[in-house]
Amino acid sequence: MRVLVTSFLFTLGSLTVVAQSNIKEGNNSFALYTKKGEFKYLESARKFADAAYVTKKDSAGTNNNLLRGLVYSSLAYADSLRKQKYPRDPIDISLAALVKLNKKGAISNYPNEEAYIKRNVANALVFKANAALLKDDFQAAYKNYKLVDSLEVMIDSSDTKNSRLTYNLAVLATKSNLHEEAIAYYKELLSAPKNTAEQAIELANIYLKQDNKEEALHVLETAKIQFPAHKELLFQLVGLYNVLGNYSKLTGIIEDAIQLEPENVYLNYLAGYAFENLKNIPKAIKYYKQVTVLDAKSFKPNLALGLIYLEEFLKNKSDDAIRDLAQSYLLKSNEIDPSDINTLKSLAIYYKETDDLFQLDRVNILLNQHSNN
C-alpha cells in the first residue's frame, strides 16, 4: 500500500488545473484513507470522485476514472454488506472505470493502482460468492468466481497459480451442472504439479455422470500411477473395473483393497466373483469362504460355493469330501432363501446324482409349486 500512496501523491503533484480540484481533493481524501483506514475519508473521497464525474468529458478523463476506480473498488470491499446507497453496485462501477482506462491504454501507466482496484474487486466478489454459497446458490457463486478469475489477480500470495480459485470453479461448475466447464477446470488442475487424487476422483465422477466410462477409467488409472496408495482412488477403480467386467485388471488390485479393509464383505465377495470368472477357483473359494466367515447369513457366497463344489462333485463322484461340501453350502443357501430357484434346481441335481429320491421328490415339489405361482 505504501507504493500506491507514493505513486498517488506524485500524480497529485501534477494536477495544477483548477477545474480538477475535485480530483485533487478526492485524491487527498483517498490518500488519507489508505494511510489511516478510516471509512470517513473514503466517504469523502467518494463525494469528490462523484463530483468529478458529471459531464461526458469527465467520464472520459483518465484521472477521473482512476480516482473513481480506486474509490469504488475500496467501497466494494470495505462496504461488503452495502450499508451505503449506490446508483449501481460499486463492483460494476469499478469494472466500468477499468474498461474505460483500458480503452484509452492509460492503465498501463498505473500498474499499482490497477492491481489495487482489481484486488479489491476480487475480494468483494469472493465475499459475494461466499454469501451465495451460504444460500446454496451455486450458480451465483460460480458467476462471481468466474469474474474473479477474469481479473487475473493473485488472490493468495501462498497460491501463486490461483489453484484454489480454479478448484472452486471446478466444484461450482459441477454443482451447477456445467459439466464441460467443470471438466476443463479439473483438467487444468490435474496438469499442474500439485494436483491431488481427490481432483482426479471428482473428474472421473463427472465422466461417469455423462456415462463416459472410458474417460473416467483413463483419469483414474493415470492418477493411480501418481497416487498408488490412495485408498478412495483404489476403491473407485475396483468399482469401475467391476462395472466394465474387466476382471483381469480387477483381480490385479482388489487384494490391495482388501488389505486396507480385510473385513469388507463387498470387497471379499467381489474378489471371489472376479477370480471365479477368471477360472481361478482356489482363489474364488478363498474369498467366498471369507465372506461366509464375516457374514454367515450372506446368500450369494454360500450359493457360489455350493455351485463350485457341485460342479467338482459331478466331475468326481467318488470324492466324499467334495460331495459333503456341495450339500452343506447348497443347504445353507436354501436355508437363507428357501424360494431361490437356482438353489432348488442345484439341490435337485445333487439329490439325483446321490440317489436320494426322498429329498429329490421334496425339492421337485417345491420347484413345481414355484412354477405354478
C-alpha positions as a printed Julia matrix, in Angstrom:
373×3 Matrix{Float64}:
   0.0     0.0     0.0
   2.97    2.35    0.67
   3.92    2.13   -3.02
   0.38    3.02   -4.01
   0.22    6.12   -1.82
   3.61    7.37   -3.04
   2.54    6.92   -6.63
  -0.69    8.73   -5.92
   0.91   11.74   -4.29
   3.21   12.07   -7.28
   0.14   12.09   -9.53
  -1.48   14.73   -7.36
   1.55   16.96   -7.7
   1.0    17.16  -11.43
  -2.62   18.33  -11.12
  -2.44   22.1   -11.33
  -5.58   22.88  -13.25
  -8.24   24.49  -11.03
 -11.03   22.64  -12.87
  -9.66   19.44  -11.47
  -9.92   20.5    -7.83
 -12.47   17.73   -7.15
  -9.99   15.15   -8.33
  -7.29   16.73   -6.2
  -9.46   16.76   -3.08
 -10.64   13.23   -3.84
  -7.07   12.01   -4.17
  -6.13   13.68   -0.89
  -9.04   12.07    0.92
  -8.25    8.71   -0.61
  -4.6     9.0     0.39
  -5.74    9.64    3.98
  -7.99    6.59    3.79
  -5.15    4.36    2.63
  -2.95    5.74    5.41
  -5.4     5.73    8.33
  -8.01    3.2     7.22
 -10.89    5.34    8.49
 -14.11    5.0     6.5
 -14.93    8.72    6.75
 -12.02    9.51    4.44
 -13.31    7.0     1.91
 -16.75    8.63    2.08
 -15.13   12.0     1.45
 -13.14   10.61   -1.47
 -16.35    9.21   -2.92
 -18.05   12.63   -2.72
 -15.25   14.27   -4.7
 -14.98   11.36   -7.14
 -18.69   11.68   -7.92
 -18.39   15.45   -8.32
 -15.54   14.91  -10.77
 -17.68   12.56  -12.85
 -20.6    14.65  -14.08
 -20.08   15.64  -17.71
 -19.34   13.47  -20.72
 -15.83   14.89  -20.73
 -15.44   13.9   -17.06
 -16.45   10.32  -17.78
 -13.72   10.05  -20.4
 -10.95   11.54  -18.28
  -8.1     9.3   -17.19
  -7.67   10.83  -13.74
 -11.43   10.9   -13.22
 -11.75    7.17  -13.93
  -8.63    6.3   -12.0
  -9.94    8.0    -8.87
 -13.37    6.5    -9.45
 -11.93    3.0    -9.78
  -9.81    3.33   -6.65
 -12.61    4.74   -4.53
 -15.4     2.43   -5.64
 -13.26   -0.7    -5.56
 -12.42    0.21   -1.96
 -16.12    0.66   -1.23
 -16.91   -2.62   -2.93
 -14.8    -4.45   -0.36
 -14.99   -2.17    2.7
 -18.78   -1.91    2.42
 -19.37   -5.56    1.52
 -22.79   -5.54    3.2
 -23.78   -2.47    1.15
 -24.85   -0.29    4.03
 -24.31    2.8     1.87
 -26.61    3.72   -1.01
 -25.28    3.46   -4.56
 -26.78    4.14   -8.01
 -25.02    0.95   -9.17
 -23.1    -1.72   -7.35
 -19.55   -0.49   -6.57
 -18.16   -3.62   -8.23
 -19.81   -2.67  -11.52
 -18.68    0.96  -11.21
 -15.09   -0.14  -10.57
 -15.06   -2.54  -13.51
 -16.57    0.12  -15.79
 -13.78    2.52  -14.8
 -11.18   -0.14  -15.63
 -12.78   -0.73  -19.02
 -12.53    2.96  -19.88
  -8.92    3.15  -18.71
  -8.07    0.08  -20.77
  -9.7     1.52  -23.88
  -7.52    4.6   -23.63
  -4.44    2.5   -22.9
  -3.86    4.65  -19.85
  -4.0     1.9   -17.25
  -0.54    0.62  -18.22
   0.87    3.81  -16.7
  -0.65    2.96  -13.32
   0.24   -0.68  -12.54
  -0.02   -0.25   -8.76
  -3.42    1.41   -9.0
  -4.67   -1.24  -11.42
  -3.54   -4.01   -9.08
  -5.23   -2.26   -6.15
  -8.54   -1.9    -7.98
  -8.55   -5.49   -9.21
  -7.57   -6.91   -5.83
 -10.37   -5.04   -4.05
 -12.92   -6.04   -6.66
 -11.74   -9.65   -6.44
 -12.09   -9.65   -2.65
 -15.57   -8.14   -2.94
 -16.57  -10.8    -5.47
 -15.25  -13.56   -3.21
 -17.4   -12.13   -0.41
 -20.46  -12.22   -2.7
 -19.63  -15.76   -3.8
 -19.37  -16.95   -0.21
 -22.65  -15.24    0.67
 -24.29  -17.08   -2.24
 -22.84  -20.38   -1.02
 -24.47  -19.86    2.36
 -27.79  -19.88    0.47
 -26.75  -22.88   -1.68
 -26.96  -20.59   -4.71
 -24.18  -22.35   -6.6
 -24.82  -20.61   -9.9
 -24.47  -17.15   -8.35
 -21.31  -18.23   -6.55
 -19.92  -19.64   -9.78
 -20.7   -16.42  -11.66
 -18.84  -14.34   -9.07
 -15.83  -16.64   -9.02
 -15.74  -16.5   -12.82
 -15.48  -12.73  -12.59
 -12.66  -13.1   -10.08
 -10.87  -15.41  -12.5
 -11.28  -12.89  -15.33
  -9.43  -10.24  -13.3
  -6.25  -12.34  -13.4
  -5.09  -11.31   -9.95
  -3.4   -13.44   -7.32
  -5.92  -13.98   -4.53
  -3.5   -15.57   -2.07
   0.26  -14.95   -2.02
   0.79  -18.57   -0.97
  -1.11  -19.78   -4.05
   0.63  -18.13   -6.98
  -1.24  -20.21   -9.58
  -4.67  -19.47   -8.08
  -5.22  -23.22   -7.8
  -7.78  -22.81   -5.04
  -9.79  -20.45   -7.23
  -9.65  -22.92  -10.11
 -10.77  -25.7    -7.78
 -13.69  -23.61   -6.53
 -14.71  -23.01  -10.13
 -14.48  -26.73  -10.89
 -16.65  -27.68   -7.92
 -19.22  -24.95   -8.53
 -19.43  -25.72  -12.25
 -20.15  -29.33  -11.29
 -22.86  -28.31   -8.83
 -24.35  -26.04  -11.5
 -24.42  -28.98  -13.96
 -21.97  -27.18  -16.24
 -20.06  -30.39  -16.79
 -17.94  -29.39  -19.77
 -16.73  -26.28  -17.96
 -16.03  -28.33  -14.85
 -14.05  -30.85  -16.9
 -11.9   -28.05  -18.33
 -11.1   -26.73  -14.84
 -10.29  -30.19  -13.48
  -8.0   -30.89  -16.43
  -6.21  -27.63  -15.71
  -5.8   -28.66  -12.07
  -4.56  -32.14  -12.92
  -1.98  -30.77  -15.33
  -0.43  -28.73  -12.51
   2.39  -30.15  -10.36
   0.39  -30.01   -7.12
  -2.67  -31.95   -8.24
  -4.49  -34.36   -5.93
  -6.11  -37.78   -6.08
  -9.37  -36.2    -4.94
  -9.41  -33.96   -8.01
  -8.98  -36.99  -10.25
 -11.81  -38.81   -8.48
 -14.11  -35.81   -8.85
 -13.32  -35.53  -12.56
 -13.93  -39.25  -13.02
 -17.31  -38.9   -11.31
 -18.3   -36.2   -13.81
 -17.43  -38.52  -16.68
 -19.47  -41.27  -15.04
 -22.45  -38.89  -14.83
 -22.07  -38.5   -18.59
 -21.84  -42.31  -18.91
 -18.34  -41.87  -20.3
 -16.76  -44.81  -18.5
 -13.66  -44.97  -20.7
 -12.64  -41.39  -19.9
 -13.36  -41.98  -16.22
 -11.17  -45.07  -16.34
  -8.36  -43.18  -18.06
  -8.43  -40.46  -15.39
  -8.4   -42.96  -12.51
  -5.69  -45.18  -13.98
  -3.47  -42.16  -14.64
  -3.99  -40.94  -11.08
  -3.28  -44.44   -9.71
   0.25  -44.21  -11.13
   0.81  -40.96   -9.25
  -1.03  -41.96   -6.07
  -0.61  -45.75   -5.79
  -1.54  -45.94   -2.1
  -4.62  -43.7    -2.15
  -7.49  -45.71   -0.67
 -10.51  -43.98   -2.21
  -8.85  -43.94   -5.63
  -8.17  -47.67   -5.36
 -11.76  -48.39   -4.35
 -13.09  -46.26   -7.23
 -11.01  -48.29   -9.68
 -12.23  -51.56   -8.17
 -15.83  -50.45   -8.64
 -15.29  -49.28  -12.21
 -13.43  -52.44  -13.25
 -16.37  -54.41  -11.88
 -18.9   -52.33  -13.83
 -16.85  -52.8   -17.0
 -16.44  -56.53  -16.33
 -12.66  -56.2   -16.55
 -11.92  -58.97  -14.06
  -8.31  -59.34  -15.11
  -7.48  -55.78  -14.02
  -9.86  -56.06  -11.07
  -8.03  -59.05   -9.62
  -4.78  -57.16  -10.06
  -5.77  -54.56   -7.47
  -8.58  -55.96   -5.34
  -6.3   -57.8    -2.95
  -4.59  -54.48   -2.22
  -8.02  -53.04   -1.45
  -8.86  -55.96    0.85
  -5.63  -55.4     2.76
  -6.92  -51.92    3.56
 -10.32  -53.25    4.68
  -9.97  -57.0     5.35
 -13.46  -57.28    6.83
 -15.22  -55.58    3.93
 -17.87  -58.11    2.85
 -18.43  -56.5    -0.54
 -14.74  -56.5    -1.46
 -14.24  -60.11   -0.43
 -17.29  -61.25   -2.38
 -16.22  -59.23   -5.41
 -12.78  -60.82   -5.23
 -14.34  -64.28   -5.17
 -16.62  -63.44   -8.08
 -13.79  -61.95  -10.17
 -11.44  -64.88   -9.58
 -14.24  -67.32  -10.39
 -14.83  -65.55  -13.71
 -11.13  -65.96  -14.48
 -11.38  -69.69  -13.58
  -9.07  -69.23  -10.61
 -11.23  -71.46   -8.44
  -8.89  -71.82   -5.42
  -8.76  -68.02   -5.0
 -12.52  -67.75   -5.59
 -13.16  -70.32   -2.85
 -10.8   -68.48   -0.51
 -12.67  -65.18   -0.77
 -16.17  -66.68   -0.87
 -15.38  -68.54    2.36
 -14.07  -65.35    3.91
 -17.44  -63.72    3.22
 -19.26  -66.58    4.98
 -16.98  -66.05    7.97
 -17.71  -62.33    8.02
 -21.43  -62.81    7.38
 -22.74  -66.35    7.87
 -26.16  -65.39    6.52
 -24.85  -63.99    3.24
 -26.72  -65.82    0.48
 -24.55  -65.24   -2.61
 -21.23  -66.68   -1.37
 -22.96  -69.76    0.07
 -24.68  -70.43   -3.24
 -21.48  -69.73   -5.18
 -19.56  -72.21   -3.04
 -22.36  -74.75   -3.35
 -22.29  -74.47   -7.15
 -18.48  -74.7    -7.3
 -18.41  -77.83   -5.15
 -21.39  -79.33   -7.01
 -19.53  -78.92  -10.3
 -16.44  -80.54   -8.77
 -18.57  -83.38   -7.4
 -20.13  -84.04  -10.8
 -16.61  -84.43  -12.21
 -15.54  -86.8    -9.44
 -18.43  -88.52   -7.7
 -16.13  -90.65   -5.59
 -14.87  -87.64   -3.64
 -16.98  -87.74   -0.49
 -15.45  -84.56    0.95
 -16.42  -82.5    -2.1
 -19.88  -84.11   -2.08
 -20.45  -83.11    1.54
 -19.25  -79.56    0.92
 -21.62  -79.18   -2.04
 -24.54  -80.37    0.06
 -23.58  -78.19    3.03
 -23.34  -74.93    1.11
 -26.43  -75.59   -1.02
 -28.5   -76.38    2.06
 -27.18  -73.25    3.74
 -28.17  -71.07    0.79
 -31.58  -72.77    0.76
 -31.95  -72.03    4.45
 -31.15  -68.35    3.86
 -33.52  -68.06    0.87
 -35.9   -71.04    0.63
 -37.58  -69.69   -2.51
 -34.46  -69.26   -4.66
 -34.96  -71.29   -7.84
 -31.25  -71.71   -8.64
 -30.61  -73.25   -5.24
 -33.56  -75.63   -5.58
 -32.51  -76.7    -9.08
 -28.95  -77.3    -7.87
 -30.22  -79.36   -4.94
 -32.36  -81.39   -7.35
 -29.26  -82.2    -9.4
 -27.34  -83.09   -6.25
 -30.03  -85.42   -4.89
 -30.48  -87.06   -8.28
 -26.74  -87.78   -8.53
 -26.61  -89.12   -4.96
 -29.77  -91.24   -5.47
 -31.56  -89.54   -2.58
 -35.03  -89.98   -4.05
 -36.88  -88.81   -0.96
 -35.12  -85.44   -0.92
 -35.34  -85.22   -4.7
 -39.14  -85.57   -4.54
 -39.31  -82.9    -1.84
 -37.27  -80.45   -3.9
 -39.22  -81.19   -7.1
 -42.49  -80.5    -5.28
 -41.12  -77.11   -4.22
 -39.99  -76.38   -7.78
 -43.43  -77.27   -9.14
 -45.07  -75.01   -6.59
 -42.89  -72.1    -7.69
 -43.54  -72.77  -11.38
 -47.3   -72.72  -10.77
 -47.18  -69.39   -8.92
